[in-house]
């Protein structure tokens, strides 16, 4: 009986080491289903990931979830050491940060809807900048005249800003305090709970050869 227990413990440890190695080597967060392929058939992947997360709790590197996927990331209390990340965030123009914040909370959002919230025109260059950063994506096209493109955030957005899901987004006042929204926005503006999921009923999917945003504006 003792041998069976020891053997079971060895299997668990081996599986944890495999998960640790795969996650450490991956440049992107990985889904549990993808990780399960590296373990024995029937291995309880959720339990193994939770156990591995517990082992890394309190260390300089933690196992975290980002948009339902798993990755090793620097512990929150040590993030100030990542000067490169802070500098990258500061280098993004204010207009782009405001646009990103509005998309995050109002998604799916069209460029016209973003402009309605901000009260100023949003140039296509701003949208392109956020897409190049990998923080937003084209979700679909609204079923309205002109069929404008709808935008939403990506898993890379969650990962960059240390969010497990969109429900972890900060409140409006926190965004202003962090400099992500200017005081020029309407004082009555409220940030709704962000939508996170499949296309809505008023959206059509983006076609493979879709050229992208064709709305008016600078």
N, C-alpha and C positions, 0 to 999 in steps of 0.2 A: 504494500500500500504506500509506504514511504517513497519507494522508487517511482511509483506513478505520480505522486505529488511533485517530486523533484523533476521528473521528466516534463510535467505540465508547466512548471515554473521556467524550465529551460526554453520551452517553446515560446512562452510569453516574452521572455527576455530577447530571444532571437527576433521575434516579430517587432518588438519595440526598436531594436537596433536597425532593422531593415527600414522601418518608417522614418527613423531619425536620419539615416543616410540619404534616403530619397528626398526628404524635405530639405535637408541641408544643401543638397546639390541642385535643387530646383530654383530657377530664377523667378518663377511665378508661383503663386499659391495653387495648391492642388486639391481637387475634390476628393471626398472620401472614397467614392467609387473607383477613381483612378488609382488611389493608394491601395485599395483592397486587392487589386490585381497582382500585387507583389507578395501577398501573404497566402497562406494555405487556404484552400477552398473552405468556406464556412467560418473563417476567423471573424470574431466580432469586432469589426473595424472601429465602430463608434466607441466601444469600451477601450480599445487599445489607444486610440487618439486621446481620449480623456485621461487615461493613465499617463501617457507621455506628457500631456499638458500639465498634469499635477507635478510631475518630476521636474519640469522646467520652471515652475512657479517660484518666484523669488530669486531666480538667477538673472544674469545680465541679458540673457536671451530668453524669450518666452515663446511658447507655441500658441498661436492665436488663430482665430477664424476671421476671414475677410470675404464677405459676400458668400458665405457658405463653404468657402474653401479654406485650406489650412496652410500655414507658413510659419517659419521662425522669424521673429522680429525683435529688435532691441526693446528691452523693458521700457515701459512708459516713463519711469522716473529717470531714465538715462537718455531720453531722446534729445535732451539739450546738447548732448555731445555730437549729434549729427549736424554739424554746421553746414554741410553741403546741402542737406534737405532744406534747412531754414533759408539759406541763400537762394535756392531755387524758387521757393515759394515767394520770397520778396521780389524776385525778378519778374514775376507775372504782373502785368499792368492791372491797375485797380479795376478798369472796365471789364477785364477778363475775369477777375475774381468775383465781381458782382454778378456777371453773367453766369458764372459757374454756380454761385450760390442760388441764384434764382432757378436755374435748371434743376439743381439738386432737390429743391423743395417743391417745385411746380411741375416736375416731369410727369407725363410727356409734355414738353413745351415747344412751341414754334418760335421763330425769331420775332414775329409780330407780337406774340404774347410776352416775350422777354422785354421787348421795347415798351409795352404797355405798363409793365411793372416798374421798369427803370425810369420811364418818362423821357428817354432819349433814344436815338437811333443806335442800333447795334451793328457795326460793320461786319461783313463776312470774314474779315481778317481775324476778328476776335473769336468767332466760332472755329475758324481753321486752327488758330493757336491752341485752343482747348482740345481739339481733336488730335492735333499732333502730339500733345502731351499725353494723350491716351485717357483723358479724364471724362470725356463725353463721347457719345456715338449717335449716329442717326438711328432712331428707333423704327420709324415708319413714315407714312404720309397721312395727314389729316383728311378725312373725308368731307372736305369743304371746298368751295371754289378756289382754284389755284393749287389745290392739293399740296399745301406747304409741308415741309419736312418737320417731323417732331424729333426732339433731342432728349436724351436721358444720360445718366451717369454710367460709369463702367465699374467693374471690379477693381481696376487699377486706381480709380478715384478713391474707393474705400480703403485700399491698401495704403496709398500715399498719405491719407489723412488719418490713418489709424482707427478706422471705423469697422466694426464687425458687420453692421448692416445699416441701411438708411435710417432705421429707427433710432440710431445712436447720434444722429445729427444734432448739433447744439441748437439752442433757442435763438430767436431773433436778436435779443440783446447781447448774447454771447458772440454772435457773428459780428455785430457792430464793434464790440470791444476788441475783437481779434483783428479788426481792420478789413474784414471781408465784405462789409457793406458800408456805404457812406451815409452820413447823416442827412444827405439830400433826398433820400428816398421818402415817400409819403409816410408821415408818422402813424397813419392808421393801417399801414400795410401789415398783414398777418402772413406768417409762413405756414402753409398747410402741411399735414402729414404727408410725406412724399409717397408717391405710388411706386411700387417695386414689383415688377412682374411682367407678364406677357402683354402683347398688344391689347389696347382697349378696343371697344366696339367701334369707336370713331376713327380708328387707325387702320391703314392698309400696310402690309409689309413692304420693305424696301426691295426693289428688284435688283438682281445681280449687276445689271448694267446701268443702274440709276446714277445720273450725273451729280446728284446731290441737291443742295439748297438752291432754289430758283426764285426765292422771294425777293421783293424789291428791297432797296436800302443800299447804304454805302458798303 
